[in-house]
Amino acid sequence: MNLPFYIARRYLFSKKKHNAVNIISGISVCGVALATLAMVCTLSVFNGFQDMVAGFFTAFDPELKITVREGKVFRPDTEALQRVRALPEIEVWTETLEENAMVQYKDRQLMAVIKGVEDNFEQLTSIDSLLYGTGQFILKDDVVEYGLLGIDLMSQLGTGIQFVDPLQVYAPKRNVRVNLANPAAAFTREYLFSPGAVFVVNQEKYDAHYVLTSIDFARRLFHYDTEVTAIELKLNSDSDVSAVKKKIAGLLGEGFRVQDRYEQQADVFRIMEIEKLISYLFLTFILAITCFNVIGSLSMLILDKREDVETLRHLGADDRLIVRIFLFEGRMISVFGAVGGILLGLLLCFAQQQFGFITLGGGNGAFLVDAYPVSVHVMDVLLIFVTVIVVGFLSVWYPVHYLSKRLLRASAL
């Protein structure tokens, strides 16, 4: 067995001459463990919120979305796109046309995003799970066109879920100058009726701005023929999304952009990742402060073991071996604290997942979830362990060398 490690292990667990040294050593291990536990729980809660938000977007956003890099619209009948459409991995192919317009209900006016979709949009996404009301997902019939509003947009317009009066939609005519004598002539006006339902994504981006309707209505409103702003895809259940994405990008070339669900909501997830990173850095700083307890513990131990150091020197131990003994002591405190903190953190996260005993407060449906969501990622646990070990090792290296050298000089005298 490595001699410095063996002696350091005996020092860590054996009774010291002064009980204060044992107490300070225990406090050092507990301090590192608590800082590690805080890192595990905090990062897992961020993961839980991220997974929860991803779940909301999953019900509305497609698995893959094809858009053009330059311009706004493109024709879906090009040879390259038809090759993509023929891929066996694609289960649902939906053309969409999305543009801003002004909507008016009675005396209330708002800007909204009109998203025209095909009839198979219901197969593309889990839109049925987002509907609220007595109606169902329907875009048009032989008589009228229907508009499915986000719940916040419905509230701002005051339409109610089942509105009787039609929703007026105004869009400027393309390549037409505004006639100041008759400005209304520069706008196209169409009408949408209520299908008896609204959608609830629980994301302000959609709930407060979007109106779903048929793509024929959107083309007529914005004066397009067959153009689309995006093609949205659903893949077969056994398809690898990343592999199919690369395959489609290779077929389409540089003129098109192919995005998965996370890339479609890149801004939201980037903000969450930045918040998670900042929390990690703050907790690492707290961990570094906690390691001062380890330095205090080692200082007391070095003073307590002054006679042992003299004995080892008489037995032939050199200065390097004695320094390594106390270095191993500090490293073991860091390792035990890291392992203990990770195990306690995982136990606490598991308990939160099962019982949700740490609540968000408010109750009565004030939040989307009653308790903090938790999701433990293996890579986060590994990062935390490495961080604790590195910070712990670096924090004890200089103090141990400095104090040990002073002790060795004093013992030599």
C-alpha positions in Angstrom: 0.0 0.0 0.0 1.1 3.5 -0.7 2.7 4.7 2.5 1.6 8.4 2.5 -2.0 7.3 1.6 -2.0 4.7 4.4 -0.8 7.2 7.0 -3.3 9.9 5.8 -6.1 7.4 6.1 -5.1 6.6 9.6 -5.0 10.3 10.4 -8.5 10.9 9.0 -10.2 8.2 11.0 -8.1 7.8 14.1 -8.8 9.8 17.3 -6.6 12.9 17.6 -5.0 14.4 20.7 -7.5 17.2 20.6 -11.2 16.5 20.0 -11.5 19.8 18.2 -9.4 18.4 15.3 -11.9 15.5 14.9 -14.8 17.9 15.0 -13.3 20.3 12.4 -12.4 17.4 10.1 -16.0 16.2 10.3 -17.3 19.7 9.6 -15.0 19.9 6.6 -16.4 16.7 5.1 -20.0 17.8 5.8 -19.3 21.2 4.3 -18.0 19.7 1.0 -20.9 17.3 1.0 -23.5 20.0 1.5 -22.0 22.1 -1.3 -22.0 19.0 -3.6 -25.6 18.2 -2.6 -26.7 21.7 -3.5 -25.0 21.4 -6.9 -26.7 18.1 -7.7 -30.2 19.3 -6.7 -29.9 22.7 -8.3 -28.7 21.4 -11.7 -31.3 18.6 -11.6 -34.1 21.2 -11.0 -32.9 23.2 -14.0 -33.0 19.9 -16.0 -36.5 19.3 -14.8 -37.8 22.7 -15.9 -36.0 22.3 -19.3 -37.6 18.9 -19.8 -41.0 20.3 -18.8 -40.7 23.2 -21.3 -39.6 20.8 -24.0 -42.7 18.7 -23.3 -44.9 21.7 -24.0 -43.2 22.5 -27.3 -43.2 18.9 -28.3 -47.0 18.9 -28.5 -47.0 21.9 -30.9 -43.7 21.8 -32.8 -42.9 19.2 -35.5 -40.0 16.7 -35.2 -38.3 18.4 -38.2 -39.0 21.7 -39.9 -37.7 22.8 -43.3 -37.3 26.5 -44.0 -35.5 28.6 -46.6 -32.3 30.4 -45.5 -32.9 33.5 -47.7 -36.3 35.1 -48.1 -39.6 34.1 -46.5 -41.4 31.7 -48.7 -40.5 28.9 -51.2 -42.3 26.6 -53.5 -42.7 23.0 -52.2 -42.7 21.3 -55.6 -39.0 21.6 -56.4 -37.1 18.4 -57.4 -35.0 18.4 -54.3 -38.0 18.7 -52.0 -39.8 16.0 -53.8 -36.8 13.7 -53.2 -37.1 14.5 -49.5 -40.8 13.8 -49.6 -40.2 10.3 -51.0 -37.9 9.3 -48.1 -39.3 6.2 -46.4 -38.5 7.7 -42.9 -41.1 10.4 -43.3 -44.6 9.5 -42.0 -46.4 12.9 -42.2 -45.6 15.8 -44.6 -47.4 19.1 -43.9 -47.0 22.4 -45.7 -47.5 25.6 -43.6 -47.8 29.3 -44.4 -47.1 31.7 -41.5 -47.4 35.5 -41.6 -48.4 38.4 -39.4 -51.8 40.0 -39.7 -54.2 42.2 -37.7 -57.2 40.5 -36.1 -60.3 42.4 -35.0 -63.2 41.2 -32.9 -65.9 43.8 -32.4 -64.0 46.9 -31.2 -60.7 45.1 -30.2 -57.7 44.9 -32.5 -54.4 43.0 -32.1 -51.5 41.8 -34.2 -51.4 38.0 -34.5 -49.6 35.3 -36.4 -51.8 33.5 -38.9 -50.5 30.0 -39.4 -52.1 28.1 -42.2 -51.8 24.3 -42.0 -53.0 21.3 -44.0 -55.7 19.0 -42.8 -53.1 16.4 -41.6 -51.6 18.8 -39.0 -53.6 16.8 -36.4 -51.5 13.8 -37.3 -48.2 15.8 -37.3 -48.5 17.1 -33.7 -50.4 16.3 -30.5 -52.7 19.3 -31.1 -55.7 17.4 -29.7 -54.0 17.2 -26.3 -53.8 21.1 -26.3 -57.4 21.8 -27.0 -59.7 23.4 -24.5 -63.4 23.7 -25.0 -66.3 21.7 -26.4 -65.2 21.8 -30.0 -62.6 19.9 -31.9 -59.7 20.5 -34.3 -61.3 21.6 -37.6 -60.0 24.0 -40.2 -62.8 24.5 -42.7 -66.0 23.1 -44.1 -68.0 23.7 -47.2 -69.3 27.0 -45.9 -66.8 28.8 -43.7 -63.2 28.8 -42.6 -62.3 28.3 -38.9 -59.7 29.8 -36.7 -58.2 28.2 -33.6 -56.9 30.9 -31.2 -54.4 30.7 -28.4 -56.0 31.1 -25.0 -54.3 34.3 -24.2 -55.1 35.8 -27.6 -58.7 34.8 -27.0 -58.7 36.6 -23.6 -57.2 39.8 -25.0 -59.7 39.9 -27.9 -62.6 39.0 -25.6 -64.0 36.5 -28.0 -64.7 33.7 -25.6 -64.2 30.0 -26.6 -67.3 29.9 -28.7 -67.6 33.3 -30.4 -70.6 34.1 -32.5 -69.5 37.1 -34.5 -66.7 36.3 -37.1 -63.1 37.2 -36.4 -62.0 39.8 -39.0 -58.5 39.3 -40.3 -56.6 42.1 -42.2 -53.4 41.7 -44.2 -51.7 44.2 -46.4 -51.7 43.4 -50.1 -48.3 42.7 -51.5 -46.8 45.2 -54.0 -49.7 47.6 -53.5 -49.3 51.2 -52.4 -51.5 52.7 -49.8 -54.1 55.1 -51.1 -54.5 57.8 -48.5 -57.9 58.6 -49.8 -59.0 54.9 -49.4 -56.4 53.1 -47.2 -58.7 50.1 -46.7 -58.2 49.2 -50.4 -54.6 48.3 -49.6 -55.7 45.5 -47.2 -57.3 42.1 -47.7 -60.0 41.3 -45.3 -61.2 37.8 -44.5 -63.3 36.2 -41.8 -62.7 33.3 -39.5 -65.3 31.5 -37.3 -64.9 29.6 -34.0 -64.6 25.8 -34.0 -65.7 25.8 -30.3 -62.2 25.3 -28.9 -58.9 27.1 -28.2 -55.4 25.7 -27.8 -53.2 26.0 -24.6 -49.5 25.4 -25.0 -48.6 27.2 -21.8 -46.1 29.3 -23.7 -46.7 33.0 -24.3 -45.2 32.8 -27.7 -48.0 30.6 -29.0 -50.9 31.3 -26.6 -50.8 35.1 -27.0 -50.1 35.4 -30.7 -51.0 32.4 -32.9 -54.2 31.6 -34.9 -54.4 28.2 -36.6 -56.4 28.0 -39.8 -56.3 26.2 -43.2 -53.4 26.8 -45.5 -55.9 27.7 -48.3 -57.2 30.6 -46.2 -53.7 31.8 -45.5 -52.7 31.7 -49.1 -55.8 33.6 -50.1 -55.3 36.2 -47.3 -51.6 36.8 -48.1 -52.0 36.4 -51.9 -49.8 33.3 -52.5 -50.4 30.5 -54.9 -48.5 27.4 -53.8 -45.8 29.0 -51.7 -45.1 28.0 -48.1 -43.0 29.3 -45.3 -42.1 25.9 -43.9 -42.6 22.2 -44.4 -43.1 20.3 -41.1 -42.3 16.6 -40.8 -43.2 13.7 -38.6 -40.9 10.7 -38.8 -41.6 7.0 -38.3 -41.4 5.9 -34.7 -38.2 3.8 -35.4 -36.4 6.6 -37.2 -33.3 8.4 -35.8 -34.1 12.1 -35.9 -30.5 13.3 -36.0 -29.6 10.9 -38.9 -32.7 11.8 -40.9 -32.0 15.5 -40.3 -28.5 15.1 -41.8 -29.8 13.1 -44.7 -32.5 15.8 -45.6 -29.9 18.6 -45.2 -27.6 16.7 -47.6 -30.4 16.4 -50.2 -31.5 20.0 -50.0 -28.1 21.7 -49.8 -27.1 25.1 -48.4 -30.3 26.9 -49.5 -32.5 25.3 -46.8 -32.4 25.0 -43.0 -33.5 21.8 -41.3 -34.3 22.1 -37.6 -35.3 19.7 -34.9 -37.5 20.7 -32.0 -34.7 22.1 -29.8 -33.3 24.2 -32.7 -36.8 25.6 -33.4 -36.8 26.9 -29.8 -33.1 27.7 -29.6 -33.6 31.0 -27.9 -35.6 29.6 -25.0 -33.3 26.7 -24.4 -30.2 28.9 -24.7 -31.5 31.2 -22.0 -32.2 28.1 -19.8 -28.7 26.8 -20.4 -27.1 30.2 -19.5 -29.1 30.3 -16.3 -27.9 26.8 -15.5 -24.3 27.7 -16.2 -24.5 30.8 -14.0 -26.0 28.8 -11.2 -23.2 26.2 -11.6 -20.5 28.9 -11.4 -22.1 30.5 -8.3 -22.2 27.1 -6.6 -18.6 26.4 -7.6 -17.6 29.6 -5.9 -19.5 28.6 -2.8 -17.7 25.2 -2.9 -14.4 27.0 -3.1 -15.3 29.0 0.1 -16.4 25.8 1.8 -12.9 24.4 1.1 -11.5 26.9 3.5 -12.8 24.6 6.2 -10.6 21.8 4.8 -7.6 24.2 5.0 -8.4 24.9 8.7 -8.8 21.2 9.4 -5.4 20.4 7.8 -3.8 23.3 9.7 -5.0 21.8 13.0 -3.9 18.3 11.9 -0.4 19.5 11.0 0.0 21.1 14.4 -1.5 18.0 16.1 0.9 15.6 14.4 4.1 17.6 15.0 5.6 14.8 17.1 4.7 12.2 14.4 6.5 14.3 11.8 9.7 14.3 13.9 9.4 10.5 14.3 9.0 10.0 10.5 12.0 12.2 9.9 14.1 10.1 12.3 12.9 7.0 10.4 14.2 8.4 7.1 11.1 10.0 5.7 12.0 12.9 3.4 10.1 16.2 3.1 8.3 15.1 0.0 6.7 12.1 1.7 5.6 14.1 4.7 4.0 16.7 2.4 2.2 14.0 0.4 0.7 12.6 3.7 -1.2 15.9 4.4 -2.0 16.3 0.7 -3.7 12.9 0.7 -5.5 13.9 3.9 -7.0 16.9 2.2 -7.8 15.0 -1.0 -9.7 12.3 1.0 -11.8 14.9 2.7 -12.7 16.2 -0.7 -13.5 12.7 -2.1 -15.6 11.7 0.8 -17.4 14.9 0.8 -18.0 14.6 -3.0 -19.3 11.0 -2.8 -21.4 11.7 0.2 -22.9 14.8 -1.3 -23.7 13.2 -4.6 -25.4 10.2 -2.9 -27.5 12.5 -0.7 -28.3 14.7 -3.6 -29.5 11.7 -5.7 -31.5 10.4 -2.8 -33.2 13.8 -2.4 -33.9 14.1 -6.1 -35.4 10.6 -6.1 -37.6 11.5 -3.2 -38.7 14.8 -4.9 -39.6 12.8 -8.1 -41.6 10.3 -6.1 -43.3 12.5 -3.5 -42.9 16.1 -4.6 -42.5 17.3 -1.0 -40.8 20.6 -2.1 -43.6 22.6 -3.6 -43.7 25.8 -5.7 -46.3 27.3 -3.4 -49.5 29.0 -4.3 -51.5 25.9 -4.8 -54.9 25.7 -6.5 -53.3 25.5 -9.9 -51.4 28.7 -9.6 -48.5 27.0 -11.4 -48.3 24.5 -14.2 -46.8 22.0 -11.7 -47.3 21.8 -8.0 -43.7 20.7 -7.1 -40.3 21.4 -8.4 -39.6 19.1 -11.4 -36.4 17.2 -11.1 -34.4 15.3 -13.8 -30.9 13.9 -13.0 -28.5 13.7 -15.9 -25.5 11.5 -15.7 -23.2 14.0 -17.3 -24.1 16.6 -14.7 -23.3 14.2 -11.9 -19.9 13.5 -13.5 -19.2 17.2 -14.0 -20.1 17.9 -10.3 -17.8 15.1 -9.1 -14.9 16.4 -11.2 -15.5 20.0 -10.1 -15.5 19.1 -6.4 -12.3 17.0 -6.8 -10.5 19.6 -8.8 -11.5 22.5 -6.5 -10.8 20.5 -3.4 -7.3 19.4 -4.6 -6.4 22.9 -5.8 -7.5 24.6 -2.5 -5.3 22.4 -0.3 -2.2 22.2 -2.5 -0.6 25.6 -1.6 -1.6 25.7 2.1 -0.3 22.1 2.7 3.0 22.9 1.1 3.3 26.1 3.0 2.4 24.8 6.4 4.3 21.6 6.0 7.5 23.4 5.1 7.1 25.6 8.2 6.5 22.6 10.4 9.5 20.8 8.9 11.8 23.8 9.4 10.5 24.0 13.0 11.1 20.3 13.7 14.6 20.5 12.2 15.5 23.1 14.7 
